[in-house]
Amino acid sequence: MDFKRFITNRVLERIENLPAVALLGPRQVGKTTLAKQLQKEIAKESIYLDLESQEDYNKLINIESYLLQRDDKLLIIDEVQRMLELFPVLRSVIDRNRSNTRFMLLGSASPELLAKSSETLAGRISYIEVNPFIYPEVSGSYSFQQLWLRGGFPTMLMTQSEEVSFANRLDFIQTYLERELPLLGLSVSPIMLRNLLRMISHVHGNIINYSDLSKSLGIDVNTVKRYLDYFENSFLIRRLQPYFVNISKRLVKSPKVYIRDSGLLHAVVGIENEEDLEGYIGKGNSWEGFVIQQIIAQLKPSVYPYYYRTQDGSELDLVLVKGLSPVLGIEIKYANAPKITKGTTVASQDLGTLPVLVVTPFATEDYELSPTTKVTDFKRLFTHLSQMKLI
């Protein structure tokens, strides 16, 4: 079953107006499926190359000659992180013929890939992240509870049973730690990385304390940060940065950390089915991370996500900023009759009487808790964000 990805129109618009577009995201997220769907919608003749195929890799031994001989076609090149020497040649080839719709690059982002490509292809390429499925894409076939439990990777969501989904997620994590991260340049014991990932799962949704992680693993703080950079650049975790505003309050300045995909979080902590999830002590934090990922995956490029917290307890789970101004605060609660704290009210006032949406799983209707605070449910959340032109 193929679902239409909501970024489809954006990819088509970008590649129509630029020589190249790069679809970046973790393995198994659906980049190749999306590219093959797009092939059918782009009028230009296209060629698909997969650099994991030795035959396709060999075709690019003489990169420049191959590309120049096919400069009238759209070249879709998958797993580009396997051939970083491609990028300087792409620049030269593009500059000889500045026509659009020439290259679609697919890759698992890495520090090397992003640094190298951004240096050489600036102004010639648009980077678009391919996230795991978001609820509006699959709502006709799956409930949001299934998406929350299993996560949004196609091979983990679209299975016949919870057991198979769970096994697929465990296999993904093992492959990621033992094969993918070494390919991206992180040569570290998989046992060390698994321990770090397990620690991150226990502080999911909390402010990260690098010193605690460093002491627990017996490695220095800078090494912990380097490992987490790899986790983040390959889309496994998200470090949500705090929003700073010029006020006299003492602000929390460290990021909060989340395992991006809720299904992978649940696999790390051993949650296989809905009953396990219902009894999970970290269920509220899991729900918060799930909702945040669903929102951030859909944000317009001009909207930036942060959290807000002061040392005296004023807090918002998510602050959406457009330009220089915060435009919406979001509090995420698992309870369907949420109580608003004084800290939320003060945070709203700190940020210029910011409107706040309180998101619950099943609130039967929207209602106001205060003149600036409204309760909504997960499904209606996207209507509000769309009306505000944030997604």
C-alpha positions in Angstrom: 0.0 0.0 0.0 1.5 3.3 -1.1 0.5 6.5 0.9 0.9 9.9 -0.7 3.5 11.8 1.3 2.6 15.4 2.2 6.0 16.7 1.1 5.3 15.5 -2.5 4.2 18.9 -3.8 7.1 20.7 -2.2 9.6 18.3 -3.7 8.0 18.7 -7.2 8.0 22.5 -6.8 11.7 22.6 -5.7 13.0 20.3 -8.4 11.2 22.3 -11.0 12.9 25.4 -9.9 16.4 24.1 -9.0 19.0 21.8 -10.6 19.0 19.5 -7.6 17.0 18.4 -4.7 18.2 16.1 -1.8 15.7 13.9 0.1 17.4 13.1 3.5 16.2 10.8 6.2 17.0 7.5 8.0 17.0 4.2 6.2 13.7 2.5 5.7 11.7 5.8 6.0 10.4 5.6 2.5 12.8 7.8 0.5 13.1 5.3 -2.4 9.4 4.7 -2.6 8.7 8.4 -2.7 11.4 9.0 -5.4 9.8 6.3 -7.6 6.3 7.8 -7.1 7.8 11.2 -8.1 9.4 9.7 -11.2 5.9 9.1 -12.5 4.9 12.7 -11.9 7.9 14.4 -13.5 7.7 14.7 -17.3 11.4 14.5 -17.9 12.9 11.1 -18.7 14.8 9.8 -15.6 17.4 7.2 -14.6 17.5 5.6 -11.2 20.9 4.6 -9.7 21.3 2.8 -6.3 24.8 3.1 -5.0 24.3 0.0 -2.8 24.2 -1.9 -6.1 27.7 -2.7 -7.3 26.6 -2.4 -10.9 25.2 1.1 -10.4 28.2 2.1 -8.4 30.5 1.0 -11.1 28.6 3.2 -13.7 29.9 6.2 -11.8 33.6 5.3 -11.7 34.1 8.1 -14.3 31.5 10.3 -12.6 31.9 13.4 -14.8 31.7 11.6 -18.1 28.6 9.6 -17.0 26.7 12.7 -15.8 27.6 14.9 -18.8 26.5 12.2 -21.3 23.0 12.3 -19.6 22.6 16.0 -19.0 19.2 15.9 -20.7 17.8 13.5 -18.1 16.8 13.5 -14.4 19.3 11.4 -12.5 17.9 9.9 -9.2 20.9 8.7 -7.2 20.1 6.7 -4.0 22.4 6.2 -1.0 24.6 9.2 -2.0 26.5 9.1 1.3 28.4 6.1 -0.2 30.1 8.4 -2.7 30.9 11.7 -1.2 33.3 12.5 -4.1 30.2 12.9 -6.2 29.4 16.3 -4.8 32.3 18.4 -6.2 31.6 16.9 -9.6 27.9 17.7 -9.4 28.8 21.3 -8.8 30.9 21.4 -12.0 28.3 19.6 -14.1 25.5 21.8 -12.8 27.5 25.0 -13.5 28.1 23.9 -17.1 24.3 23.7 -17.7 22.2 25.6 -15.1 18.9 24.0 -16.2 16.5 22.7 -13.5 15.2 19.2 -12.7 18.6 17.5 -13.2 19.4 15.6 -10.0 17.4 14.0 -7.2 19.7 12.8 -4.4 18.6 10.4 -1.7 20.7 9.8 1.4 20.9 9.0 5.1 22.2 12.3 6.4 25.7 12.3 8.0 28.0 15.1 9.3 30.3 14.4 6.3 27.5 14.4 3.8 25.9 17.6 5.0 29.2 19.5 5.4 30.6 18.4 2.0 27.4 18.9 0.0 26.5 22.3 1.5 30.0 23.7 0.7 29.9 22.7 -2.9 26.2 22.9 -3.9 25.0 26.0 -2.1 22.4 27.8 -4.2 22.0 24.8 -6.5 20.1 22.4 -4.2 17.2 22.2 -1.8 17.4 19.8 1.2 14.1 18.2 2.2 13.7 15.9 5.1 11.7 12.7 4.7 10.2 11.9 8.1 8.4 8.7 9.2 4.7 8.7 8.5 2.6 11.5 10.0 -1.0 10.9 11.0 -2.7 12.9 8.2 -0.9 10.7 5.7 -2.1 7.4 7.1 -5.3 8.3 9.0 -7.5 6.5 6.5 -5.8 3.2 7.4 -4.4 3.5 10.9 -5.5 5.0 14.2 -3.2 7.5 15.9 -2.8 5.0 18.7 -1.4 2.4 16.3 1.0 5.1 14.9 2.0 6.1 18.4 2.7 2.5 19.5 4.5 1.3 16.3 6.0 4.5 15.0 5.9 5.8 11.5 8.5 3.7 9.6 6.6 1.8 6.9 8.0 -1.6 7.7 7.1 -1.1 11.4 3.6 0.4 11.0 2.3 -1.7 8.1 2.6 -5.1 9.6 -0.1 -7.7 10.4 0.7 -7.9 14.1 2.3 -6.1 17.0 4.8 -8.9 17.4 6.1 -8.5 13.8 6.2 -4.7 14.2 8.2 -5.0 17.4 10.7 -7.5 15.9 11.2 -5.2 12.9 12.0 -2.3 15.2 14.5 -4.3 17.2 16.2 -5.4 13.9 16.3 -1.8 12.7 18.0 -0.6 15.9 20.5 -3.4 15.8 21.4 -2.7 12.1 21.5 1.0 12.8 24.0 0.6 15.6 26.1 -2.2 14.1 26.1 -1.2 10.4 24.7 2.3 9.6 26.6 4.4 12.1 29.9 2.8 11.2 29.2 3.5 7.5 28.6 7.2 8.5 31.9 7.4 10.2 31.2 6.5 13.9 33.4 3.5 14.7 32.3 2.8 18.3 31.3 -0.4 20.0 27.6 -1.2 19.3 27.3 -2.1 23.0 28.4 1.4 24.0 25.9 3.0 21.6 23.1 0.7 22.7 23.8 1.7 26.4 23.7 5.4 25.3 20.5 4.9 23.4 18.9 3.1 26.4 19.9 6.0 28.7 18.4 8.5 26.2 15.1 6.5 26.3 15.0 7.0 30.1 15.4 10.7 29.9 13.2 11.1 26.7 11.4 14.4 27.0 13.7 15.8 29.7 16.5 18.3 29.7 19.7 16.5 28.7 22.5 16.3 31.3 25.7 15.4 29.4 27.6 15.0 32.6 25.3 12.3 33.9 25.5 10.4 30.6 29.3 10.8 30.7 29.6 9.4 34.2 27.3 6.5 33.5 29.1 5.5 30.4 32.7 6.2 31.7 33.6 8.5 28.8 34.2 12.2 28.7 31.5 14.8 28.0 32.8 15.8 24.6 32.7 12.2 23.4 29.1 11.9 24.6 28.2 15.0 22.6 30.0 13.6 19.5 28.0 10.4 19.7 24.8 12.3 20.1 25.7 14.5 17.1 25.8 11.3 15.0 22.5 10.2 16.5 21.0 13.5 15.6 22.5 13.9 12.2 21.2 10.5 11.2 17.7 11.4 12.5 17.5 9.0 15.5 17.2 11.7 18.2 16.1 15.3 18.3 17.6 17.9 20.7 14.9 20.5 21.1 16.5 23.9 21.9 15.2 26.3 24.5 13.7 29.6 23.4 15.5 32.7 24.7 13.8 36.0 25.2 15.3 39.2 26.5 13.7 39.2 30.0 15.2 39.2 33.5 14.2 35.6 34.3 16.8 32.8 34.7 16.2 30.6 31.7 17.0 26.9 31.3 19.6 26.8 28.5 20.2 23.1 27.8 18.2 21.2 25.1 15.5 18.6 25.8 16.2 15.2 24.1 13.7 12.9 22.3 14.0 9.7 20.4 12.3 11.0 17.3 10.2 7.9 16.4 7.9 6.7 19.1 8.0 3.2 17.8 11.8 3.1 18.2 11.5 4.5 21.7 9.0 1.8 22.6 11.3 -0.9 21.2 14.3 0.3 23.2 12.2 0.2 26.5 10.5 -3.1 25.6 7.0 -2.0 24.9 5.4 -4.4 22.4 1.6 -3.8 22.6 -1.0 -1.3 23.8 -1.3 -3.0 27.2 2.5 -2.6 27.7 2.2 1.1 26.7 -0.8 1.7 29.1 1.3 0.5 32.0 4.5 2.3 31.0 5.7 4.8 33.6 7.0 7.1 30.9 3.8 7.1 28.9 3.2 10.8 29.3 6.7 11.6 28.0 6.2 9.2 25.1 3.0 10.9 24.2 4.7 14.3 24.4 7.5 13.2 22.1 5.0 11.6 19.6 3.0 14.8 19.3 6.1 17.0 19.0 7.4 14.8 16.2 4.1 14.9 14.4 4.0 18.7 14.6 7.6 19.4 13.7 7.5 17.0 10.7 4.8 19.3 9.1 6.1 22.7 10.0 6.6 25.2 7.2 10.3 26.0 6.6 9.8 29.5 8.0 8.5 28.1 11.4 11.0 27.0 14.1 10.3 24.8 17.1 11.6 25.4 20.7 10.6 24.7 24.2 10.5 27.3 27.0 11.4 26.9 30.6 12.6 29.2 33.4 14.4 28.2 36.6 11.3 29.0 38.7 9.0 26.6 36.7 7.4 28.6 34.0 7.2 26.2 31.0 5.8 25.4 27.6 6.4 22.0 25.9 6.6 23.6 22.5 6.9 27.2 21.2 6.5 27.8 17.5 8.4 30.9 16.3 7.9 32.6 12.9 10.4 35.2 12.0 11.5 36.7 15.3 8.2 36.3 17.2 6.7 33.3 19.0 3.2 32.7 17.6 1.9 29.7 19.4 2.6 27.7 22.6 1.7 24.1 22.9 1.3 22.0 26.1 0.9 18.3 25.6 -1.1 16.3 28.2 -2.1 12.6 28.3 -5.1 13.4 30.5 -8.4 14.3 28.8 -9.3 16.8 31.5 -6.1 18.6 31.8 -5.3 21.1 34.5 -3.4 24.2 33.4 -0.6 25.2 35.8 0.5 28.6 36.9 3.8 27.9 35.1 2.0 27.7 31.8 0.1 30.9 32.4 3.3 32.8 33.4 5.1 31.4 30.3 2.4 32.7 28.1 2.7 36.1 29.7 6.5 36.0 29.4 6.2 35.6 25.7 3.7 38.4 25.1 0.4 36.8 26.1 1.1 34.0 23.7 -1.9 31.8 22.7 -1.6 28.3 24.0 -3.1 25.0 22.7 -3.3 22.2 25.2 -3.3 18.9 23.2 -4.9 15.8 24.7 -5.7 12.4 23.0 -9.5 12.5 23.0 -11.1 15.8 24.2 -14.6 15.6 22.7 -14.7 19.3 21.8 -12.5 22.3 22.0 -13.0 24.6 25.0 -11.2 27.4 26.7 -9.4 27.2 30.1 -8.5 30.9 30.0 -8.7 33.7 27.5 -5.4 32.6 26.0 -5.6 28.8 26.5 -7.7 26.4 24.6 -7.9 22.6 24.9 -8.1 20.5 21.7 -7.5 16.9 20.8 -4.8 15.3 18.7 -6.9 15.1 15.5 -8.1 18.6 15.6 -4.7 20.0 16.4 -3.7 19.9 12.7 -6.7 22.0 11.8 -5.6 24.7 14.2 -2.0 24.6 12.9 -3.2 24.8 9.3 -5.6 27.7 10.0 -2.6 29.5 11.6 -0.6 28.8 8.4 2.1 27.0 10.5 2.0 23.7 8.6 
